[in-house]
Amino acid sequence: MGNRGLQRLADAGRAAGGLVTKRKGVFGLGEVAEMILSGLLCQVCGTYMDDFAEPGYPRTCEDCADEK
């Protein structure tokens, strides 16, 4: 995830009212990588996918797909 992706993830977290967190704290880098590989997060920018599904493979969100 590049600087642009990290910024978008931080912006999304602030818009949601805080950090991207789980019950016992902030997600670690390994957990974020797993969520990207499972398809829950966009593989380009790291934001949550609109459908919140985990198909088991990396996906790209509509915004990143439109930029190509």
C-alpha positions in Angstrom: 0.0 0.0 0.0 1.6 3.3 -1.1 1.4 6.7 0.6 -1.8 7.5 -1.3 -3.4 4.3 -0.1 -2.4 5.0 3.5 -3.8 8.5 3.3 -7.1 7.2 1.9 -7.3 4.6 4.7 -6.6 7.3 7.3 -9.2 9.6 5.8 -11.8 6.7 5.8 -11.0 6.0 9.4 -11.5 9.6 10.4 -14.7 9.8 8.5 -15.9 6.7 10.3 -15.2 8.4 13.6 -11.8 7.0 14.6 -9.0 4.6 13.7 -9.5 1.3 12.0 -9.6 -0.8 15.1 -10.7 -4.2 16.3 -11.9 -5.2 19.8 -8.4 -5.3 21.4 -6.6 -2.5 19.6 -5.4 -1.3 16.2 -5.0 -3.8 13.3 -1.4 -4.9 12.8 0.2 -4.9 9.4 -0.1 -8.7 9.1 -3.9 -8.5 9.7 -4.3 -5.8 7.1 -2.3 -7.9 4.6 -4.7 -10.8 5.3 -7.7 -8.6 4.8 -6.3 -7.4 1.4 -5.6 -11.0 0.3 -9.1 -12.2 1.4 -10.7 -9.4 -0.6 -12.1 -7.4 2.3 -9.8 -4.4 1.6 -8.9 -2.9 -1.8 -5.4 -4.1 -2.9 -4.5 -0.7 -4.2 -5.7 1.8 -1.6 -6.6 -0.4 1.4 -10.2 0.9 1.9 -13.0 -1.5 2.7 -14.8 -2.9 -0.3 -18.4 -1.7 -0.8 -20.0 -5.1 -0.3 -17.8 -6.1 2.8 -17.5 -9.6 1.3 -14.4 -11.8 1.5 -14.3 -13.9 -1.7 -10.8 -15.2 -1.0 -8.8 -13.3 -3.6 -7.5 -9.7 -3.8 -9.8 -7.1 -5.4 -9.7 -3.5 -6.5 -12.3 -0.9 -5.5 -14.3 1.0 -8.1 -12.4 4.3 -7.4 -9.0 2.7 -8.1 -10.3 0.7 -11.1 -11.7 4.0 -12.6 -8.2 5.6 -12.2 -6.5 3.1 -14.5 
